[in-house]
Amino acid sequence: MIALRDAVHALQSAQSIVVFTGAGVSAESGIATFRDSGGFWQRFPPERFASWNGLRRTAIHTPGELIEFLIALLEPVAMAQPNAAHRAIADLQEFRSTTVITQNIDELHQEAGSTSVCEIHGTLFDLIDSRGRFVGRIGRRDLLKIVNRLMRCRSGPFKLPRLLAAIQPLAGLRLWHSETRGAYRPRIVMFGDALAEPDWTRACGAAANCDAMLVVGTSGLVWPAATLPIDARQRGAVIISVDPEASGESINLRGNAGEILPRIIQGIANT
Ligand code: OAD
């Protein structure tokens, strides 16, 4: 496969590599993408589920639908483990200086062993207060407990108060803590929010200075994240796309990340 050989060569020639990932890299861990057929935004329209205001309105008018959205969002992340693609990306840092820039909020890159990860859309596992200050962490087990509680809210009356009680470990109001009194929620970026800092500034720097960028499992439709490969290309970096869908990049590896990325690493290790 010529494209695979070209990709291996480009990565071997690079001093500094960026891996830019989207939902597709976690698809083989059981987490649905957003825009593929049957994707998240087809089941849950962004107008009602992708912004804080949309979520607030949905909570008030149709809490049952918010319960379904939260179960669909949290359950796969709670159950997920890194797949072969996450592991191959982590292995890349053994060969070259590698920065991972991810749009995902699932922390699977870190769990696979990647040590330099910019989470430009934040993470589901850090909790922040209304001023953006860190107030705590939750784990996958906590998410699973929340999912189980949400499932019990599906039937019966008073859905909204029961839903709010169910998600308390993740979001709510702290009335009694003197230090962290007030609202708290996960540190995730929703539509209309600024990107997560300092990760976004660090990501822009890494993209501007890399020699090769692996773009894995992203439709490239969401801005400003989508500017990163454009900027890297303009500054002379080789862009390698790994995605079942065709891309306009010069090195285009069509297929699942979990199959292609281990082959790239094998190619680098064997030459
Ligand atoms: P999308 O759902 O837009 O795109 C997913 C991409 O993954 C598509 O190009 C698929 O072809 C590809 N894909 C599917 N399965 C794959 C596999 N096994 N291996 C490799 N690629 C695969 O998801 P993103 O581009 O990540 O932001 O979406 C970007 C942002 O839009 C998300 O971070 C989220 C969303 O709205 C916010 O909510 C702020």
Residues whose N, C-alpha, C, O or C-beta is under 5 A from the ligand:
A	BS01	OAD	G22 A23 G24 V25 A27 E28 T33 F34 R35 D36 Q103 H121 V189 M190 F191 G217 T218 S219 G220 V222 V242 D243 P244 E245 G255 N256 A257
